[in-house]
Amino acid sequence: MFFAAGRLGAIFVPLNTRLTPAEVDRLLDDARPAVLFHGPEQAAVTVQLSQPPPLCPAAGDQPGGITALIEAGRDRPPLAGEVDLADDAVILYTSGTTGAPKGAVLSHGNLTFNTMNQLAHADVLGSDTALCMAPLFHAAGLGQVSLPTLFKGGTVVIATSFEPAAILAAIAAQRITSFSAVPTMLQILCDHPDFAATDLSSLRYVIYGGSAVAERAAVAWQDRGVPILQGYGMTEASPGVYLAVADGAADRPLSIGFPHFFTDVQLAPPGSGPGPAGARSATGELLVQGLNVFRGYWERPAESAAAFSGGWFRSGDVLRIAGDGWAYVVDRIKDIVISGGENIYPGEVEARISALPGITDCAVIGTPDPRWGEVGLAFVVTSGTRDWTEATLRDALRAGLAPFKIPKYVRFVPQLPKTVTGKVRKQDLRAIIGKDPHDDRH
């Protein structure tokens, strides 16, 4: 359907298959598609939509199915003439970690140059068999895995669900050469009992992104001889912006490497605009330009304009460039905790907590404090193999963190709320705290 829409000059709008009917309704109201295609497993959702567009079940023998649609349109001219690089190709709705999902409009040119970036950086081969675990309704599954592999004539194997045993078996049986995952997936896979015995020799590299990986997970894959490359991207960049390179990544498992070839980047002090040509900053908000960067959000001119400064897209993320040129994601600007005038980057604190034995996941947010303005609050998920308390966890952090960075409060929870791509929904954590953040800390 994606390629067919492109040939027609139509815009393809893939929707998250895990959304409720009410959530799908909101996206349909925003995009106003001419027709809605769905698989049989989504039939129950479509009957609950308030005002659906014409439905097209993905079964050719059903009335009104794809076969009927093809026959009805056989003698019609294409929607457009020659499709140009500047023409809109797809609307991808952002994951919503910063609010309501917005439709990022990507052109054929954006997708093409993102593909070129991936080919140049990761050396995708025509003989590759890539495992696509990322959903195809998000930029990573479409732009980072599928399109570069198919462009080179390789094979894409679709994992319809994340079942660790099945994924490991598929890697060995189908001789998978690469896959892309979020850190949580990497951790779950290397913790699975089948991991040690699984034949991983076909893997040339694994790309991960979305949040900082626990270093022990990266090392576990490296110890099995699998190069682990961290990338950084966003829907608005189709999605690639940074990617580690194989030469040096093993010594820097937490680095996102270097910018893609057709992408320009700049670090600016948070809240400021782009600096003069050639200006350099070791730490700052990432600003992005490039042929892979979108023009704006679907029918949101004000938000589109606010997303850019002097022609540069504002990522909202703080990056640090080390002395050797390798880049690291520090945190999102909106997530920085300012405590007593000191900036606390939750990502740094989360990395320290995640490195502790028996900690499987964590997230740190700021919470109001009458003395310091804000202090840190850590949500921590444990494996149950060690009896952590707020006091013992804080004590364990003292050797690696300045006192002001150590969370004042710790709440142990069974799991963290996450998007389908594995990003922690910190706004949900803030909602849990509510107006009285000092209740129910444990």
Secondary structure as UniProt FT lines:
FT   HELIX           2..8
FT   TURN            17..18
FT   HELIX           21..31
FT   STRAND          36..38
FT   HELIX           40..42
FT   HELIX           43..46
FT   TURN            47..48
FT   STRAND          55..57
FT   TURN            60..61
FT   TURN            63..64
FT   HELIX           66..72
FT   TURN            73..75
FT   TURN            85..86
FT   STRAND          88..93
FT   TURN            97..98
FT   STRAND          103..107
FT   HELIX           108..122
FT   TURN            126..127
FT   STRAND          129..132
FT   TURN            136..137
FT   HELIX           140..146
FT   HELIX           147..151
FT   TURN            152..153
FT   STRAND          155..158
FT   HELIX           164..173
FT   TURN            174..175
FT   STRAND          178..181
FT   HELIX           183..191
FT   TURN            193..197
FT   TURN            201..202
FT   STRAND          205..208
FT   HELIX           215..223
FT   TURN            224..225
FT   STRAND          228..233
FT   HELIX           235..237
FT   STRAND          240..243
FT   HELIX           246..249
FT   TURN            250..251
FT   TURN            253..254
FT   STRAND          257..259
FT   TURN            261..262
FT   STRAND          263..268
FT   TURN            270..271
FT   TURN            277..278
FT   STRAND          283..290
FT   TURN            291..292
FT   STRAND          296..297
FT   TURN            298..299
FT   HELIX           301..306
FT   STRAND          308..309
FT   TURN            310..311
FT   STRAND          312..321
FT   TURN            323..324
FT   STRAND          327..332
FT   HELIX           333..335
FT   STRAND          337..339
FT   TURN            340..341
FT   STRAND          342..344
FT   HELIX           346..354
FT   TURN            357..358
FT   STRAND          359..369
FT   TURN            370..372
FT   STRAND          373..382
FT   HELIX           390..397
FT   TURN            398..400
FT   HELIX           403..405
FT   STRAND          409..412
FT   TURN            420..421
FT   HELIX           426..433
FT   TURN            434..435
FT   TURN            437..438
//
